[in-house]
Amino acid sequence: MLAHITVDRAAIRANAAAVRALIPPARLAAVIKANAYGHGLVEIGRVLAEDADRLCVYDLDEALALRSASIRARIHVLGPIAAARLGEAVKNAIEITLWDDGAYLADLERAARTHGDPAIVHAKIDTGVTRLGMSVAAAPALLARYEQSDGLTIAGVFSHLAAAEELDAAFTDTQLDLFTKATRGLGPDVDRHIAASAAAMLFARTRLSSIRAGIALYGLWPSAQTRTIMEERGLRLQPALRWQTELVLVHDIEPGTSVGYGRTYRANSASRIGVLPIGYAEGVPRAVSNRGFVLIGGVRCPIAGRVCMNMTMVDVSDVENPHPGMPVTLVGTDGDAEITLDDWGTWSNSINYEMAARLPSGIARTYVG
């Protein structure tokens, strides 16, 4: 694959330090699910293991990959774990999300008895996302049930906020009130966490005893509004990822020549079309067809025609002496020009979270800093 990602570890550390400086006395839980938002699970796990109270992933395979890399930090799996694999989680001291009082709870207690160690759990309460978690009404009785179990140790209790990236805090406050009500019976030593990056930045009252930061650690903002407000308050984040490929061919074409499948692009004048050796299989969204840009020789070059599975064409007419092997920047700077993951999110009617998470793990990554 003729594409490459460079990740700056120093930028990751600087972002973690900036977040930690913002949230005391709350602690930092670093979210590195989805291959650390495309930045590389194990390497970023190593970077953040000493900077965070714990690491958060989505599934057990991610957690075990960190353990296999000799990362001994606390690890919390935010998503469900197959019943047959709960024993692996207990054996490796993986902290497990629990919301159930039925078969899943029984399976977890059985796994704990088998391995002779209590299962470390974070109880999940649904306060308004309507996703994973017990109801607020059921929470007091269920949490009391967990506390009484010899097979469980409650390390934390948590929820997710549905609208924390919006400046209207009404629903965020409603969720926070529901969460407080649901967890009132627990002791003060149980970790309470509800805020992710946006809420931790914008609403200090949501920080509780720890926050789960993901997107901010990679130098990306949860929303444009969050960036505007927090930069006015002096918070700076450093993007950590650079994504590049190269030209493999340049075509000189006549006016009226079509480019790509469906002939959705036709040259208005004599043009030069460059071919990139990556397409939607390598992370370039098909939605950016005829909309996105790349940087070549410091020039913003528009995507010409539909993005193919493994190739993308761009108009390089304004580039001086375009030629095969010439570097192409998809994310990062080239001269005075810059393209960000936010730009890709805008072009594809999505968000920077998705653009980062969809970067294939098979793309070679180099770590600097």
JOBELQUI-V910537 format. One line per field, one symbol per residue. ss: DSSP state (@ for helix, = for strand, . for the rest). psi: psi as a letter, one per 40 degrees, with the letter a starting at -180 (. if undefined). A space follows every 10 residues. Layout:
ss=???
psi=???
This chain:
ss=..======@@ @@@@@@@@@@ @@@...==== =.@@@@@... @@@@@@@@.. ...====..@ @@@@@@@@.. ....===... ..@@@@@@@@ @...====.. ..@@@@@@@@ @@@@@...== ======.... ...==@@@@@ @@@@@@@@.. .=======.. .........@ @@@@@@@@@@ @@........ ===...@@@@ @@.@@@...= ===.@@@@.. ...@@@@@@@ @@........ ========== ===....==. @@@.==.... ======...@ @@...@@@.. ..====..== ===....... .====..... ......==== ====..===. @@@@@@@... .@@@@@@... ...=====.
psi=hgiihhhhdd dddddddddd ddeieiihhh hfiffffeeh dddddddede eidiihidid ddddddddef heihhhhdai hhdeeddddd defhhhhhei ebdddddddd ddddeeiihh ihhhhheedf biiiiddedd dddddddehe eihhdihiii idfeeidhed dddddddddd ddedeiieeh hhhdhadddd ddgdeedbei ihhcdddeei ididdddddd ddeehhihhe hhhiaiieih hhiihehihi iefehhheih ihhihifiad deehhdeehe diiihhfehh hihhahhide ihiihfdehh fhiiehihhd haihbeiihi dddddddefa iddddddehi dehhhhhi.
